[in-house]
Amino acid sequence: MAFGLDPEVTKYFKKIINSLFAGLMWLFINITAGIYFELAYSKRYSSFVHILFFVWLGLSLFLLLWYYYKVWGK
């Protein structure tokens, strides 16, 4: 018997790793922008910057969910 994983299992694990990486990168980028750079709650910036940040947050979430749909819909 040959040692190794079934190609279907390998493809499934790649989907899991790619999905996890994409989700964590989305999370890290938005947490860094929102909390570290204070784009989500600071009085240092104008309301336009807050609105722009939350529009980015919603749009990027939509794109992340669209990516998940494309990856897992195959």
PyMOL Python script that loads the backbone (N, CA, C, O; Angstrom):
from pymol import cmd

cmd.read_pdbstr("""\
ATOM      1  N   MET A   1       0.834  -1.172   0.000  1.00  0.00           N
ATOM      2  CA  MET A   1       0.000   0.000   0.000  1.00  0.00           C
ATOM      3  C   MET A   1       0.884   1.243   0.000  1.00  0.00           C
ATOM      4  O   MET A   1       1.828   1.333   0.786  1.00  0.00           O
ATOM      5  N   ALA A   2       0.591   2.182  -0.859  1.00  0.00           N
ATOM      6  CA  ALA A   2       1.380   3.404  -0.973  1.00  0.00           C
ATOM      7  C   ALA A   2       1.064   4.344   0.180  1.00  0.00           C
ATOM      8  O   ALA A   2      -0.070   4.439   0.649  1.00  0.00           O
ATOM      9  N   PHE A   3       2.113   5.035   0.619  1.00  0.00           N
ATOM     10  CA  PHE A   3       1.939   5.998   1.701  1.00  0.00           C
ATOM     11  C   PHE A   3       1.549   7.347   1.115  1.00  0.00           C
ATOM     12  O   PHE A   3       2.147   7.796   0.138  1.00  0.00           O
ATOM     13  N   GLY A   4       0.572   7.983   1.692  1.00  0.00           N
ATOM     14  CA  GLY A   4       0.155   9.300   1.231  1.00  0.00           C
ATOM     15  C   GLY A   4      -1.335   9.476   1.407  1.00  0.00           C
ATOM     16  O   GLY A   4      -2.057   8.552   1.778  1.00  0.00           O
ATOM     17  N   LEU A   5      -1.765  10.669   1.133  1.00  0.00           N
ATOM     18  CA  LEU A   5      -3.173  10.982   1.271  1.00  0.00           C
ATOM     19  C   LEU A   5      -3.882  10.853  -0.068  1.00  0.00           C
ATOM     20  O   LEU A   5      -3.280  10.995  -1.133  1.00  0.00           O
ATOM     21  N   ASP A   6      -5.129  10.591   0.015  1.00  0.00           N
ATOM     22  CA  ASP A   6      -5.981  10.560  -1.167  1.00  0.00           C
ATOM     23  C   ASP A   6      -6.029  11.968  -1.767  1.00  0.00           C
ATOM     24  O   ASP A   6      -6.086  12.942  -1.016  1.00  0.00           O
ATOM     25  N   PRO A   7      -6.007  12.104  -3.094  1.00  0.00           N
ATOM     26  CA  PRO A   7      -6.050  13.447  -3.700  1.00  0.00           C
ATOM     27  C   PRO A   7      -7.286  14.251  -3.306  1.00  0.00           C
ATOM     28  O   PRO A   7      -7.203  15.475  -3.200  1.00  0.00           O
ATOM     29  N   GLU A   8      -8.413  13.610  -3.089  1.00  0.00           N
ATOM     30  CA  GLU A   8      -9.622  14.324  -2.663  1.00  0.00           C
ATOM     31  C   GLU A   8      -9.458  14.905  -1.259  1.00  0.00           C
ATOM     32  O   GLU A   8      -9.912  16.014  -0.980  1.00  0.00           O
ATOM     33  N   VAL A   9      -8.808  14.148  -0.388  1.00  0.00           N
ATOM     34  CA  VAL A   9      -8.570  14.628   0.978  1.00  0.00           C
ATOM     35  C   VAL A   9      -7.604  15.816   0.949  1.00  0.00           C
ATOM     36  O   VAL A   9      -7.788  16.796   1.671  1.00  0.00           O
ATOM     37  N   THR A  10      -6.580  15.714   0.112  1.00  0.00           N
ATOM     38  CA  THR A  10      -5.623  16.812  -0.024  1.00  0.00           C
ATOM     39  C   THR A  10      -6.300  18.074  -0.539  1.00  0.00           C
ATOM     40  O   THR A  10      -6.013  19.170  -0.058  1.00  0.00           O
ATOM     41  N   LYS A  11      -7.193  17.933  -1.509  1.00  0.00           N
ATOM     42  CA  LYS A  11      -7.926  19.077  -2.049  1.00  0.00           C
ATOM     43  C   LYS A  11      -8.811  19.698  -0.961  1.00  0.00           C
ATOM     44  O   LYS A  11      -8.915  20.921  -0.862  1.00  0.00           O
ATOM     45  N   TYR A  12      -9.445  18.848  -0.148  1.00  0.00           N
ATOM     46  CA  TYR A  12     -10.301  19.323   0.936  1.00  0.00           C
ATOM     47  C   TYR A  12      -9.490  20.091   1.980  1.00  0.00           C
ATOM     48  O   TYR A  12      -9.924  21.143   2.448  1.00  0.00           O
ATOM     49  N   PHE A  13      -8.310  19.571   2.352  1.00  0.00           N
ATOM     50  CA  PHE A  13      -7.453  20.261   3.314  1.00  0.00           C
ATOM     51  C   PHE A  13      -6.962  21.595   2.768  1.00  0.00           C
ATOM     52  O   PHE A  13      -6.839  22.559   3.523  1.00  0.00           O
ATOM     53  N   LYS A  14      -6.680  21.668   1.473  1.00  0.00           N
ATOM     54  CA  LYS A  14      -6.267  22.938   0.877  1.00  0.00           C
ATOM     55  C   LYS A  14      -7.393  23.955   0.948  1.00  0.00           C
ATOM     56  O   LYS A  14      -7.144  25.137   1.185  1.00  0.00           O
ATOM     57  N   LYS A  15      -8.619  23.515   0.745  1.00  0.00           N
ATOM     58  CA  LYS A  15      -9.763  24.418   0.876  1.00  0.00           C
ATOM     59  C   LYS A  15      -9.867  24.947   2.303  1.00  0.00           C
ATOM     60  O   LYS A  15     -10.123  26.132   2.514  1.00  0.00           O
ATOM     61  N   ILE A  16      -9.671  24.080   3.266  1.00  0.00           N
ATOM     62  CA  ILE A  16      -9.752  24.480   4.675  1.00  0.00           C
ATOM     63  C   ILE A  16      -8.660  25.490   5.005  1.00  0.00           C
ATOM     64  O   ILE A  16      -8.931  26.518   5.625  1.00  0.00           O
ATOM     65  N   ILE A  17      -7.428  25.204   4.593  1.00  0.00           N
ATOM     66  CA  ILE A  17      -6.306  26.092   4.893  1.00  0.00           C
ATOM     67  C   ILE A  17      -6.478  27.444   4.202  1.00  0.00           C
ATOM     68  O   ILE A  17      -6.245  28.485   4.817  1.00  0.00           O
ATOM     69  N   ASN A  18      -6.884  27.438   2.931  1.00  0.00           N
ATOM     70  CA  ASN A  18      -7.095  28.697   2.216  1.00  0.00           C
ATOM     71  C   ASN A  18      -8.218  29.517   2.831  1.00  0.00           C
ATOM     72  O   ASN A  18      -8.111  30.740   2.928  1.00  0.00           O
ATOM     73  N   SER A  19      -9.287  28.863   3.244  1.00  0.00           N
ATOM     74  CA  SER A  19     -10.396  29.568   3.878  1.00  0.00           C
ATOM     75  C   SER A  19      -9.987  30.150   5.225  1.00  0.00           C
ATOM     76  O   SER A  19     -10.341  31.283   5.552  1.00  0.00           O
ATOM     77  N   LEU A  20      -9.256  29.390   5.987  1.00  0.00           N
ATOM     78  CA  LEU A  20      -8.775  29.870   7.282  1.00  0.00           C
ATOM     79  C   LEU A  20      -7.822  31.047   7.108  1.00  0.00           C
ATOM     80  O   LEU A  20      -7.915  32.033   7.838  1.00  0.00           O
ATOM     81  N   PHE A  21      -6.913  30.950   6.151  1.00  0.00           N
ATOM     82  CA  PHE A  21      -5.970  32.034   5.897  1.00  0.00           C
ATOM     83  C   PHE A  21      -6.701  33.302   5.453  1.00  0.00           C
ATOM     84  O   PHE A  21      -6.405  34.390   5.947  1.00  0.00           O
ATOM     85  N   ALA A  22      -7.643  33.173   4.534  1.00  0.00           N
ATOM     86  CA  ALA A  22      -8.382  34.342   4.051  1.00  0.00           C
ATOM     87  C   ALA A  22      -9.178  34.993   5.186  1.00  0.00           C
ATOM     88  O   ALA A  22      -9.193  36.218   5.312  1.00  0.00           O
ATOM     89  N   GLY A  23      -9.831  34.182   6.003  1.00  0.00           N
ATOM     90  CA  GLY A  23     -10.607  34.728   7.123  1.00  0.00           C
ATOM     91  C   GLY A  23      -9.741  35.420   8.155  1.00  0.00           C
ATOM     92  O   GLY A  23     -10.099  36.487   8.652  1.00  0.00           O
ATOM     93  N   LEU A  24      -8.601  34.824   8.482  1.00  0.00           N
ATOM     94  CA  LEU A  24      -7.716  35.444   9.462  1.00  0.00           C
ATOM     95  C   LEU A  24      -7.077  36.718   8.922  1.00  0.00           C
ATOM     96  O   LEU A  24      -6.909  37.686   9.664  1.00  0.00           O
ATOM     97  N   MET A  25      -6.721  36.731   7.650  1.00  0.00           N
ATOM     98  CA  MET A  25      -6.159  37.943   7.065  1.00  0.00           C
ATOM     99  C   MET A  25      -7.202  39.064   7.059  1.00  0.00           C
ATOM    100  O   MET A  25      -6.884  40.213   7.365  1.00  0.00           O
ATOM    101  N   TRP A  26      -8.444  38.726   6.710  1.00  0.00           N
ATOM    102  CA  TRP A  26      -9.518  39.724   6.745  1.00  0.00           C
ATOM    103  C   TRP A  26      -9.663  40.272   8.162  1.00  0.00           C
ATOM    104  O   TRP A  26      -9.774  41.482   8.362  1.00  0.00           O
ATOM    105  N   LEU A  27      -9.660  39.383   9.125  1.00  0.00           N
ATOM    106  CA  LEU A  27      -9.806  39.782  10.522  1.00  0.00           C
ATOM    107  C   LEU A  27      -8.651  40.657  10.981  1.00  0.00           C
ATOM    108  O   LEU A  27      -8.877  41.703  11.589  1.00  0.00           O
ATOM    109  N   PHE A  28      -7.414  40.248  10.701  1.00  0.00           N
ATOM    110  CA  PHE A  28      -6.251  41.017  11.132  1.00  0.00           C
ATOM    111  C   PHE A  28      -6.206  42.400  10.491  1.00  0.00           C
ATOM    112  O   PHE A  28      -5.890  43.382  11.161  1.00  0.00           O
ATOM    113  N   ILE A  29      -6.519  42.485   9.195  1.00  0.00           N
ATOM    114  CA  ILE A  29      -6.500  43.780   8.504  1.00  0.00           C
ATOM    115  C   ILE A  29      -7.533  44.721   9.105  1.00  0.00           C
ATOM    116  O   ILE A  29      -7.239  45.888   9.367  1.00  0.00           O
ATOM    117  N   ASN A  30      -8.734  44.219   9.322  1.00  0.00           N
ATOM    118  CA  ASN A  30      -9.800  45.092   9.822  1.00  0.00           C
ATOM    119  C   ASN A  30      -9.645  45.428  11.298  1.00  0.00           C
ATOM    120  O   ASN A  30     -10.007  46.527  11.719  1.00  0.00           O
ATOM    121  N   ILE A  31      -9.123  44.523  12.076  1.00  0.00           N
ATOM    122  CA  ILE A  31      -8.859  44.842  13.483  1.00  0.00           C
ATOM    123  C   ILE A  31      -7.741  45.868  13.584  1.00  0.00           C
ATOM    124  O   ILE A  31      -7.818  46.800  14.384  1.00  0.00           O
ATOM    125  N   THR A  32      -6.698  45.694  12.771  1.00  0.00           N
ATOM    126  CA  THR A  32      -5.596  46.658  12.790  1.00  0.00           C
ATOM    127  C   THR A  32      -6.077  48.043  12.385  1.00  0.00           C
ATOM    128  O   THR A  32      -5.751  49.035  13.037  1.00  0.00           O
ATOM    129  N   ALA A  33      -6.853  48.108  11.309  1.00  0.00           N
ATOM    130  CA  ALA A  33      -7.352  49.411  10.852  1.00  0.00           C
ATOM    131  C   ALA A  33      -8.337  50.004  11.848  1.00  0.00           C
ATOM    132  O   ALA A  33      -8.288  51.204  12.120  1.00  0.00           O
ATOM    133  N   GLY A  34      -9.219  49.197  12.390  1.00  0.00           N
ATOM    134  CA  GLY A  34     -10.266  49.709  13.268  1.00  0.00           C
ATOM    135  C   GLY A  34      -9.804  50.060  14.655  1.00  0.00           C
ATOM    136  O   GLY A  34     -10.203  51.092  15.194  1.00  0.00           O
ATOM    137  N   ILE A  35      -8.975  49.231  15.247  1.00  0.00           N
ATOM    138  CA  ILE A  35      -8.579  49.455  16.639  1.00  0.00           C
ATOM    139  C   ILE A  35      -7.223  50.152  16.734  1.00  0.00           C
ATOM    140  O   ILE A  35      -7.099  51.169  17.416  1.00  0.00           O
ATOM    141  N   TYR A  36      -6.210  49.617  16.059  1.00  0.00           N
ATOM    142  CA  TYR A  36      -4.874  50.182  16.193  1.00  0.00           C
ATOM    143  C   TYR A  36      -4.793  51.589  15.606  1.00  0.00           C
ATOM    144  O   TYR A  36      -4.240  52.494  16.230  1.00  0.00           O
ATOM    145  N   PHE A  37      -5.341  51.773  14.413  1.00  0.00           N
ATOM    146  CA  PHE A  37      -5.332  53.100  13.793  1.00  0.00           C
ATOM    147  C   PHE A  37      -6.553  53.935  14.165  1.00  0.00           C
ATOM    148  O   PHE A  37      -6.715  55.055  13.681  1.00  0.00           O
ATOM    149  N   GLU A  38      -7.401  53.394  15.017  1.00  0.00           N
ATOM    150  CA  GLU A  38      -8.573  54.082  15.579  1.00  0.00           C
ATOM    151  C   GLU A  38      -9.519  54.621  14.506  1.00  0.00           C
ATOM    152  O   GLU A  38     -10.065  55.715  14.652  1.00  0.00           O
ATOM    153  N   LEU A  39      -9.709  53.867  13.446  1.00  0.00           N
ATOM    154  CA  LEU A  39     -10.632  54.300  12.398  1.00  0.00           C
ATOM    155  C   LEU A  39     -12.080  53.986  12.742  1.00  0.00           C
ATOM    156  O   LEU A  39     -12.989  54.550  12.132  1.00  0.00           O
ATOM    157  N   ALA A  40     -12.315  53.109  13.693  1.00  0.00           N
ATOM    158  CA  ALA A  40     -13.676  52.687  14.002  1.00  0.00           C
ATOM    159  C   ALA A  40     -14.334  53.537  15.091  1.00  0.00           C
ATOM    160  O   ALA A  40     -15.561  53.609  15.152  1.00  0.00           O
ATOM    161  N   TYR A  41     -13.541  54.179  15.948  1.00  0.00           N
ATOM    162  CA  TYR A  41     -14.180  54.818  17.097  1.00  0.00           C
ATOM    163  C   TYR A  41     -13.570  56.149  17.528  1.00  0.00           C
ATOM    164  O   TYR A  41     -14.115  56.792  18.425  1.00  0.00           O
ATOM    165  N   SER A  42     -12.499  56.576  16.948  1.00  0.00           N
ATOM    166  CA  SER A  42     -11.777  57.745  17.442  1.00  0.00           C
ATOM    167  C   SER A  42     -12.478  59.055  17.091  1.00  0.00           C
ATOM    168  O   SER A  42     -13.165  59.153  16.074  1.00  0.00           O
ATOM    169  N   LYS A  43     -12.297  60.041  17.935  1.00  0.00           N
ATOM    170  CA  LYS A  43     -12.792  61.382  17.645  1.00  0.00           C
ATOM    171  C   LYS A  43     -11.732  62.196  16.895  1.00  0.00           C
ATOM    172  O   LYS A  43     -11.950  63.357  16.548  1.00  0.00           O
ATOM    173  N   ARG A  44     -10.596  61.568  16.659  1.00  0.00           N
ATOM    174  CA  ARG A  44      -9.507  62.228  15.963  1.00  0.00           C
ATOM    175  C   ARG A  44      -9.802  62.421  14.479  1.00  0.00           C
ATOM    176  O   ARG A  44      -9.288  63.350  13.856  1.00  0.00           O
ATOM    177  N   TYR A  45     -10.623  61.551  13.918  1.00  0.00           N
ATOM    178  CA  TYR A  45     -10.947  61.609  12.496  1.00  0.00           C
ATOM    179  C   TYR A  45     -12.364  62.142  12.295  1.00  0.00           C
ATOM    180  O   TYR A  45     -13.180  62.150  13.217  1.00  0.00           O
ATOM    181  N   SER A  46     -12.636  62.585  11.069  1.00  0.00           N
ATOM    182  CA  SER A  46     -13.975  63.085  10.754  1.00  0.00           C
ATOM    183  C   SER A  46     -14.948  61.917  10.571  1.00  0.00           C
ATOM    184  O   SER A  46     -14.535  60.759  10.498  1.00  0.00           O
ATOM    185  N   SER A  47     -16.212  62.228  10.499  1.00  0.00           N
ATOM    186  CA  SER A  47     -17.234  61.197  10.312  1.00  0.00           C
ATOM    187  C   SER A  47     -17.084  60.515   8.970  1.00  0.00           C
ATOM    188  O   SER A  47     -17.426  59.341   8.826  1.00  0.00           O
ATOM    189  N   PHE A  48     -16.570  61.246   7.972  1.00  0.00           N
ATOM    190  CA  PHE A  48     -16.366  60.656   6.649  1.00  0.00           C
ATOM    191  C   PHE A  48     -15.401  59.485   6.705  1.00  0.00           C
ATOM    192  O   PHE A  48     -15.607  58.484   6.018  1.00  0.00           O
ATOM    193  N   VAL A  49     -14.356  59.590   7.508  1.00  0.00           N
ATOM    194  CA  VAL A  49     -13.378  58.509   7.641  1.00  0.00           C
ATOM    195  C   VAL A  49     -14.027  57.303   8.294  1.00  0.00           C
ATOM    196  O   VAL A  49     -13.761  56.171   7.889  1.00  0.00           O
ATOM    197  N   HIS A  50     -14.865  57.515   9.289  1.00  0.00           N
ATOM    198  CA  HIS A  50     -15.564  56.409   9.943  1.00  0.00           C
ATOM    199  C   HIS A  50     -16.519  55.722   8.962  1.00  0.00           C
ATOM    200  O   HIS A  50     -16.581  54.494   8.898  1.00  0.00           O
ATOM    201  N   ILE A  51     -17.248  56.516   8.213  1.00  0.00           N
ATOM    202  CA  ILE A  51     -18.178  55.948   7.235  1.00  0.00           C
ATOM    203  C   ILE A  51     -17.412  55.166   6.176  1.00  0.00           C
ATOM    204  O   ILE A  51     -17.824  54.075   5.782  1.00  0.00           O
ATOM    205  N   LEU A  52     -16.298  55.725   5.719  1.00  0.00           N
ATOM    206  CA  LEU A  52     -15.468  55.036   4.725  1.00  0.00           C
ATOM    207  C   LEU A  52     -14.929  53.721   5.272  1.00  0.00           C
ATOM    208  O   LEU A  52     -14.895  52.720   4.556  1.00  0.00           O
ATOM    209  N   PHE A  53     -14.510  53.715   6.532  1.00  0.00           N
ATOM    210  CA  PHE A  53     -14.022  52.481   7.152  1.00  0.00           C
ATOM    211  C   PHE A  53     -15.122  51.425   7.220  1.00  0.00           C
ATOM    212  O   PHE A  53     -14.882  50.262   6.897  1.00  0.00           O
ATOM    213  N   PHE A  54     -16.315  51.814   7.631  1.00  0.00           N
ATOM    214  CA  PHE A  54     -17.385  50.834   7.751  1.00  0.00           C
ATOM    215  C   PHE A  54     -17.907  50.375   6.392  1.00  0.00           C
ATOM    216  O   PHE A  54     -18.377  49.245   6.265  1.00  0.00           O
ATOM    217  N   VAL A  55     -17.831  51.229   5.381  1.00  0.00           N
ATOM    218  CA  VAL A  55     -18.155  50.790   4.015  1.00  0.00           C
ATOM    219  C   VAL A  55     -17.126  49.759   3.566  1.00  0.00           C
ATOM    220  O   VAL A  55     -17.482  48.733   2.987  1.00  0.00           O
ATOM    221  N   TRP A  56     -15.835  50.034   3.835  1.00  0.00           N
ATOM    222  CA  TRP A  56     -14.787  49.066   3.520  1.00  0.00           C
ATOM    223  C   TRP A  56     -15.035  47.752   4.263  1.00  0.00           C
ATOM    224  O   TRP A  56     -14.881  46.677   3.683  1.00  0.00           O
ATOM    225  N   LEU A  57     -15.406  47.829   5.508  1.00  0.00           N
ATOM    226  CA  LEU A  57     -15.652  46.637   6.314  1.00  0.00           C
ATOM    227  C   LEU A  57     -16.767  45.794   5.706  1.00  0.00           C
ATOM    228  O   LEU A  57     -16.615  44.580   5.573  1.00  0.00           O
ATOM    229  N   GLY A  58     -17.872  46.410   5.340  1.00  0.00           N
ATOM    230  CA  GLY A  58     -18.986  45.685   4.728  1.00  0.00           C
ATOM    231  C   GLY A  58     -18.633  45.126   3.368  1.00  0.00           C
ATOM    232  O   GLY A  58     -18.974  43.984   3.061  1.00  0.00           O
ATOM    233  N   LEU A  59     -17.953  45.915   2.543  1.00  0.00           N
ATOM    234  CA  LEU A  59     -17.565  45.459   1.207  1.00  0.00           C
ATOM    235  C   LEU A  59     -16.567  44.313   1.282  1.00  0.00           C
ATOM    236  O   LEU A  59     -16.683  43.337   0.541  1.00  0.00           O
ATOM    237  N   SER A  60     -15.600  44.424   2.164  1.00  0.00           N
ATOM    238  CA  SER A  60     -14.612  43.353   2.288  1.00  0.00           C
ATOM    239  C   SER A  60     -15.239  42.081   2.869  1.00  0.00           C
ATOM    240  O   SER A  60     -14.832  40.977   2.509  1.00  0.00           O
ATOM    241  N   LEU A  61     -16.219  42.224   3.760  1.00  0.00           N
ATOM    242  CA  LEU A  61     -16.927  41.051   4.267  1.00  0.00           C
ATOM    243  C   LEU A  61     -17.710  40.376   3.156  1.00  0.00           C
ATOM    244  O   LEU A  61     -17.714  39.150   3.050  1.00  0.00           O
ATOM    245  N   PHE A  62     -18.374  41.174   2.326  1.00  0.00           N
ATOM    246  CA  PHE A  62     -19.082  40.619   1.183  1.00  0.00           C
ATOM    247  C   PHE A  62     -18.126  39.869   0.254  1.00  0.00           C
ATOM    248  O   PHE A  62     -18.449  38.774  -0.207  1.00  0.00           O
ATOM    249  N   LEU A  63     -16.964  40.441  -0.021  1.00  0.00           N
ATOM    250  CA  LEU A  63     -15.985  39.783  -0.892  1.00  0.00           C
ATOM    251  C   LEU A  63     -15.431  38.507  -0.260  1.00  0.00           C
ATOM    252  O   LEU A  63     -15.181  37.526  -0.959  1.00  0.00           O
ATOM    253  N   LEU A  64     -15.241  38.519   1.051  1.00  0.00           N
ATOM    254  CA  LEU A  64     -14.778  37.312   1.734  1.00  0.00           C
ATOM    255  C   LEU A  64     -15.821  36.205   1.645  1.00  0.00           C
ATOM    256  O   LEU A  64     -15.483  35.054   1.369  1.00  0.00           O
ATOM    257  N   LEU A  65     -17.070  36.542   1.876  1.00  0.00           N
ATOM    258  CA  LEU A  65     -18.140  35.545   1.779  1.00  0.00           C
ATOM    259  C   LEU A  65     -18.308  35.051   0.350  1.00  0.00           C
ATOM    260  O   LEU A  65     -18.598  33.874   0.131  1.00  0.00           O
ATOM    261  N   TRP A  66     -18.129  35.934  -0.622  1.00  0.00           N
ATOM    262  CA  TRP A  66     -18.174  35.535  -2.030  1.00  0.00           C
ATOM    263  C   TRP A  66     -17.037  34.572  -2.350  1.00  0.00           C
ATOM    264  O   TRP A  66     -17.231  33.607  -3.090  1.00  0.00           O
ATOM    265  N   TYR A  67     -15.849  34.826  -1.797  1.00  0.00           N
ATOM    266  CA  TYR A  67     -14.702  33.918  -1.969  1.00  0.00           C
ATOM    267  C   TYR A  67     -15.006  32.551  -1.357  1.00  0.00           C
ATOM    268  O   TYR A  67     -14.727  31.518  -1.965  1.00  0.00           O
ATOM    269  N   TYR A  68     -15.575  32.551  -0.159  1.00  0.00           N
ATOM    270  CA  TYR A  68     -15.949  31.279   0.469  1.00  0.00           C
ATOM    271  C   TYR A  68     -16.962  30.519  -0.387  1.00  0.00           C
ATOM    272  O   TYR A  68     -16.859  29.301  -0.537  1.00  0.00           O
ATOM    273  N   TYR A  69     -17.927  31.224  -0.939  1.00  0.00           N
ATOM    274  CA  TYR A  69     -18.931  30.586  -1.786  1.00  0.00           C
ATOM    275  C   TYR A  69     -18.273  29.975  -3.015  1.00  0.00           C
ATOM    276  O   TYR A  69     -18.614  28.859  -3.406  1.00  0.00           O
ATOM    277  N   LYS A  70     -17.340  30.688  -3.625  1.00  0.00           N
ATOM    278  CA  LYS A  70     -16.658  30.161  -4.812  1.00  0.00           C
ATOM    279  C   LYS A  70     -15.788  28.962  -4.469  1.00  0.00           C
ATOM    280  O   LYS A  70     -15.747  27.990  -5.224  1.00  0.00           O
ATOM    281  N   VAL A  71     -15.109  29.018  -3.363  1.00  0.00           N
ATOM    282  CA  VAL A  71     -14.192  27.914  -2.979  1.00  0.00           C
ATOM    283  C   VAL A  71     -14.990  26.673  -2.604  1.00  0.00           C
ATOM    284  O   VAL A  71     -14.673  25.570  -3.050  1.00  0.00           O
ATOM    285  N   TRP A  72     -16.010  26.847  -1.798  1.00  0.00           N
ATOM    286  CA  TRP A  72     -16.748  25.698  -1.283  1.00  0.00           C
ATOM    287  C   TRP A  72     -17.900  25.257  -2.185  1.00  0.00           C
ATOM    288  O   TRP A  72     -18.488  24.199  -1.962  1.00  0.00           O
ATOM    289  N   GLY A  73     -18.222  26.048  -3.188  1.00  0.00           N
ATOM    290  CA  GLY A  73     -19.311  25.689  -4.099  1.00  0.00           C
ATOM    291  C   GLY A  73     -18.893  24.704  -5.188  1.00  0.00           C
ATOM    292  O   GLY A  73     -19.736  24.159  -5.902  1.00  0.00           O
ATOM    293  N   LYS A  74     -17.592  24.484  -5.307  1.00  0.00           N
ATOM    294  CA  LYS A  74     -17.098  23.585  -6.366  1.00  0.00           C
ATOM    295  C   LYS A  74     -17.414  22.147  -6.072  1.00  0.00           C
ATOM    296  O   LYS A  74     -17.069  21.265  -6.859  1.00  0.00           O
TER     297      LYS A  74
END
""", "prot")
cmd.dss("prot")
cmd.show_as("cartoon", "prot")
cmd.util.cbc("prot")
cmd.orient("prot")
